[in-house]
Amino acid sequence: MKKRKVVILSIMIIAIALLLEASILKYVNDKNAYRTSNVLLDRVVTVLGRNDESRNKLIDSLKDDYIVRAKAVSYIIDADPEVEYDVDELQKIAKLMAIDEIHLFDEQGYIYSGSVPKYFGYSFNSGTQMEYFKPMLEDKSLTMCQDVTPNTSEAKEMMYAITWNEDGTKMIQVGIEPKRLLNEIKQNNISNVVAGMPVYKDMEIVVADVDTQIIEGATDSSKTGKKLEDIGISSDSSDRVSSDSTAAKHIKVDGKPCRYVMRQDDKYIVIVTVEDSFYLQGGIIAILIVGTYLVLASCCITYMFSKVIKERLEKEKLIYTSNTDELTRCFNRRAYENDIKELKLSDEWVYISVDLNGLKRANDSYGHAAGD
């Protein structure tokens, strides 16, 4: 019965733990999706705004864009720490974010990882170009972007942007050859700008006119020309927010459950959607791993508990046997002596002695053990 209770209790604990883990994963996934979406929103808004700027402000807008990309890489690495030392994955992220180099610096300013292994070991003391970023060591709230400068290693014309990650344990630097990006950013066609924006699978960017709500650009070009309500996004003005705030909701886009973040200014409504499946697989794997661990742990605990109970019962049985007369089931001499030792003269107690005829002869002749 006790073993059954232990099993039931173990099952309840496992169920509660898995529900708690699922809730935590949902919270973390929502937070990561919100952050990633906001990074993309910032980039979209920055790019769209840059289409209306003059050439004299192009370099400044490029710097903003590169810092956003550095932050985006930082959020991606924080969301998936396993890629921190994986050169191949970092190269994939660099390609995805349309950047040429990713470098990870430690708190002392040394490159310890990145997409270009030959730069490992370089630091902010490795040359004039690198020394530009030394203020980052003194102020973790800084984000910096360098003008077009020959890099230390190859004297190649590059622009570098750098930022601290969220918990301030490392710096993420991205390097970009400006000629390619200048040509890309000069395109002022919204559909081309949005269609060319890098996003992960199951993520999507949509830009619509604020008045007509017709989609003027989307990473999925098939949505261009449709209205927001045609793809499942409400056109109710109460759902929209100003450019200095962000709204996050759960909806279905084309019948698929999504988290979406929306922002608008006086010209555009910018929306980033993330399908729930983006995090679902990783969440299921995590739950399975923890569930397996809990089942194994519960089995071990149940086994150990059963073993302890069994040993306890065996001990109690031995004590009972050693203190009980096998024939009469009464307490024997050992039990009597133990009880006598525990008596206190200050307590009230009664002692009853019974005499058996002929017992003395047996005790004297064969010993008290035989008399017992």
C-alpha positions in Angstrom: 0.0 0.0 0.0 2.8 2.3 0.9 4.6 1.5 -2.3 1.5 2.3 -4.3 1.2 5.7 -2.5 4.8 6.5 -3.4 4.2 5.6 -7.1 1.1 7.9 -7.2 3.0 10.7 -5.4 5.8 10.3 -7.9 3.5 10.5 -10.9 1.8 13.6 -9.5 5.2 15.3 -8.9 6.3 14.4 -12.5 3.1 15.8 -13.9 3.4 19.1 -11.9 7.1 19.4 -12.9 6.3 19.0 -16.6 3.5 21.5 -16.4 5.8 23.9 -14.7 8.5 23.4 -17.3 6.0 23.9 -20.1 4.8 27.1 -18.5 8.4 28.3 -18.1 9.2 27.3 -21.7 6.2 29.2 -23.0 7.2 32.3 -21.0 10.8 32.1 -22.3 9.7 31.4 -25.9 7.2 34.3 -25.8 10.0 36.6 -24.4 12.5 35.4 -27.1 10.0 35.8 -29.9 9.1 39.3 -28.6 12.8 40.3 -28.5 13.6 38.9 -31.9 10.5 40.4 -33.4 11.4 43.8 -31.9 14.9 43.6 -33.4 13.4 42.9 -36.8 10.9 45.7 -36.3 13.6 48.1 -35.4 15.5 47.1 -38.5 12.4 47.4 -40.8 11.5 50.8 -39.4 15.1 51.9 -39.7 15.3 50.8 -43.3 12.0 52.3 -44.3 12.9 55.6 -42.7 16.2 55.6 -44.4 14.5 55.5 -47.8 13.5 59.1 -47.2 16.9 60.4 -46.0 19.5 62.2 -48.1 22.8 60.7 -49.1 24.6 62.9 -46.5 22.8 60.9 -43.7 23.4 57.6 -45.3 26.5 56.7 -43.3 24.7 57.5 -40.0 21.8 55.3 -41.0 24.2 52.5 -42.0 25.6 52.7 -38.5 22.2 52.3 -36.9 21.5 49.4 -39.2 24.7 47.7 -38.3 24.2 48.2 -34.5 20.7 46.6 -34.9 22.3 43.7 -36.7 24.8 43.3 -33.9 22.0 43.3 -31.4 20.1 40.8 -33.5 23.1 38.5 -33.5 23.5 39.0 -29.7 19.8 38.0 -29.1 20.1 35.0 -31.3 23.3 33.8 -29.5 21.7 34.4 -26.1 18.6 32.5 -27.2 20.7 29.5 -28.3 24.0 29.4 -26.3 25.2 26.3 -28.1 26.1 28.4 -31.2 28.5 30.6 -29.2 31.5 28.3 -30.0 30.2 26.8 -33.2 32.0 28.4 -36.1 29.7 26.8 -38.7 26.5 28.0 -37.0 28.0 31.5 -36.6 28.8 31.6 -40.3 25.2 30.6 -41.0 23.9 33.4 -38.8 26.3 35.8 -40.5 24.9 34.7 -43.9 21.3 34.9 -42.6 21.8 38.5 -41.2 23.7 39.6 -44.4 26.9 40.4 -42.6 30.5 39.3 -43.4 32.0 38.7 -40.0 30.9 37.9 -36.4 33.4 38.2 -33.6 32.7 37.5 -29.9 34.9 39.4 -27.3 35.3 38.5 -23.7 35.1 41.1 -20.9 38.9 41.8 -21.3 38.5 42.7 -25.0 39.9 39.5 -26.6 38.3 37.6 -29.5 37.5 34.1 -28.2 35.0 32.9 -30.9 33.4 34.0 -34.1 32.8 33.2 -37.8 36.4 33.8 -38.8 38.8 31.6 -36.7 41.9 33.3 -37.9 41.0 36.4 -35.9 40.8 34.5 -32.6 43.2 36.0 -30.0 43.1 39.5 -31.4 42.1 42.2 -28.8 41.4 45.9 -28.5 45.2 46.3 -28.2 45.9 44.7 -31.6 46.0 47.9 -33.6 44.5 51.4 -34.2 41.4 50.0 -35.8 40.8 47.8 -32.8 41.6 50.4 -30.2 38.6 52.4 -31.4 36.4 50.1 -29.3 38.2 50.3 -26.0 35.5 52.5 -24.4 33.3 49.4 -24.5 35.4 47.9 -21.7 34.5 50.9 -19.4 30.8 51.2 -20.1 28.6 48.2 -20.8 25.7 50.3 -21.9 27.6 51.5 -25.0 27.0 50.4 -28.6 29.5 51.5 -31.1 29.8 51.5 -34.9 33.0 52.4 -36.7 33.4 54.4 -39.9 34.8 52.7 -43.0 38.3 51.7 -41.8 40.9 49.2 -43.0 40.8 46.3 -40.6 43.9 45.3 -38.6 44.4 41.9 -40.2 44.1 42.5 -43.9 43.6 46.3 -44.3 40.3 45.4 -45.9 37.7 48.3 -46.0 35.1 47.3 -43.4 32.6 48.8 -41.0 32.3 47.2 -37.6 29.5 47.5 -35.0 29.7 46.2 -31.5 27.3 45.8 -28.5 27.3 44.0 -25.2 24.9 41.1 -24.8 22.0 41.4 -22.4 23.7 40.1 -19.2 27.0 41.9 -20.0 29.2 38.8 -20.2 30.5 39.2 -23.8 30.6 41.7 -26.7 29.2 40.8 -30.1 30.8 42.6 -33.1 29.7 42.4 -36.7 31.7 43.4 -39.7 30.3 44.4 -43.1 31.8 45.5 -46.4 30.0 48.7 -46.9 29.9 48.7 -50.7 27.5 45.8 -50.9 25.3 47.2 -48.2 25.2 50.7 -49.7 23.9 49.3 -52.9 21.3 47.2 -51.0 20.1 50.1 -48.8 19.8 52.5 -51.8 16.9 50.5 -53.1 13.8 52.5 -52.2 11.2 50.1 -53.3 9.4 48.8 -50.2 8.6 45.4 -51.7 12.3 44.8 -52.6 13.5 46.1 -49.2 11.2 43.9 -47.2 11.5 40.8 -49.4 15.3 41.0 -49.0 15.2 41.1 -45.3 16.8 38.1 -43.6 14.5 36.1 -41.3 14.4 32.6 -39.8 12.1 30.0 -41.1 8.6 30.4 -39.6 9.2 34.2 -39.2 7.7 36.8 -41.5 7.8 40.6 -42.0 4.8 42.5 -43.4 4.6 46.2 -44.2 1.3 47.8 -45.0 0.0 51.3 -45.7 -1.4 52.9 -42.6 -4.5 54.3 -44.3 -5.4 51.6 -46.9 -3.9 48.7 -44.9 -2.8 47.2 -48.2 0.4 45.2 -47.9 3.2 47.0 -49.8 6.0 44.6 -48.9 6.4 41.2 -47.3 9.1 38.6 -46.9 6.5 36.3 -48.5 6.0 38.1 -51.8 2.6 36.4 -52.4 1.1 38.6 -49.7 2.0 41.8 -51.4 -1.1 43.6 -52.6 -3.4 41.9 -50.1 -5.1 43.6 -47.1 -4.1 42.8 -43.6 -7.5 41.3 -42.8 -7.0 38.9 -45.8 -4.2 37.2 -44.0 -5.9 37.2 -40.6 -4.6 40.4 -39.0 -7.3 42.7 -37.7 -7.6 46.1 -39.3 -9.3 47.5 -36.2 -7.6 50.8 -35.3 -7.8 49.8 -31.6 -5.2 47.1 -32.4 -2.7 49.5 -33.7 -0.1 51.3 -31.7 2.1 54.4 -32.2 5.7 54.3 -33.4 7.1 54.7 -29.8 5.3 51.6 -28.5 4.8 48.0 -29.5 1.9 45.6 -29.4 2.3 41.8 -29.0 -0.6 39.3 -29.6 -1.5 35.8 -30.5 -3.3 35.3 -33.8 -3.7 33.0 -36.8 -2.0 34.0 -40.0 -3.1 32.0 -43.0 -4.5 29.5 -40.5 -1.3 29.0 -38.6 -1.0 30.0 -34.9 1.5 32.9 -34.5 2.8 35.4 -32.1 3.0 38.8 -33.8 4.4 42.2 -32.9 3.1 45.4 -34.6 4.2 48.9 -34.8 3.1 51.9 -36.9 4.1 55.4 -37.7 2.4 58.0 -39.9 3.0 56.0 -43.1 3.4 52.4 -42.4 2.2 49.5 -40.2 5.1 47.1 -39.7 4.3 43.6 -38.4 6.6 40.7 -37.6 5.0 37.3 -37.1 6.6 34.2 -35.5 4.8 30.8 -35.9 4.4 28.8 -32.7 6.2 25.9 -34.4 9.4 28.1 -34.3 9.9 27.1 -30.7 7.6 24.0 -30.5 10.2 21.4 -31.5 12.8 22.6 -29.0 10.2 22.8 -26.3 9.0 19.2 -26.9 12.5 17.9 -26.8 13.2 19.8 -23.6 10.0 18.4 -22.0 10.9 14.9 -23.1 14.4 15.1 -21.7 13.2 16.5 -18.3 10.3 14.0 -18.2 12.7 11.1 -18.8 15.0 12.3 -16.1 12.1 12.7 -13.6 10.8 9.2 -14.4 14.2 7.7 -13.9 14.7 9.7 -10.7 11.3 8.7 -9.4 12.1 5.0 -10.1 15.3 5.3 -8.2 13.6 7.1 -5.3 10.8 4.5 -5.2 13.3 1.6 -5.2 15.4 3.2 -2.4 12.2 4.0 -0.4 11.0 0.4 -0.8 14.4 -0.9 0.2 14.4 1.3 3.3 10.8 0.1 4.2 11.8 -3.5 3.7 14.9 -3.2 5.9 12.8 -1.4 8.6 10.2 -4.2 8.6 12.8 -6.8 8.8 14.5 -5.0 11.7 11.1 -4.7 13.5 10.5 -8.4 12.9 13.9 -9.4 14.3 13.3 -7.2 17.4 9.9 -8.8 17.9 11.3 -12.3 17.5 14.2 -11.7 19.9 11.8 -10.4 22.6 9.0 -12.8 22.2 8.6 -16.4 23.5 7.9 -18.6 20.5 5.4 -20.9 22.2 3.3 -18.4 24.3 3.8 -15.2 22.3 4.6 -13.5 25.6 7.6 -11.3 26.2 10.7 -13.3 27.2 13.5 -12.6 29.7 15.3 -10.1 27.3 12.1 -8.0 26.9 11.7 -8.2 30.7 15.2 -7.0 31.4 14.9 -4.2 28.9 11.6 -3.0 30.5 13.2 -3.2 34.0 16.1 -1.0 32.8 13.7 1.6 31.6 11.7 1.8 34.8 12.3 4.9 37.0 12.0 4.9 40.8 10.3 8.3 40.6 7.5 6.9 38.5 4.5 4.9 39.7 4.5 1.3 38.6 3.3 -2.1 39.7 5.4 -5.3 39.8 3.6 -8.6 39.8 5.5 -11.8 40.6 4.1 -15.3 39.9 5.6 -18.4 41.5 5.4 -21.7 39.7 5.8 -24.9 41.7 8.9 -26.9 40.8 10.4 -24.1 38.7 13.3 -23.5 41.1 14.4 -27.1 40.7 14.5 -26.7 36.9 16.4 -23.4 37.2 18.9 -24.8 39.7 19.4 -28.0 37.7 19.3 -26.9 34.1 19.7 -23.0 34.3 17.3 -20.1 33.9 17.2 -20.4 30.2 15.8 -23.9 30.5 13.4 -22.7 33.2 12.2 -19.9 30.9 
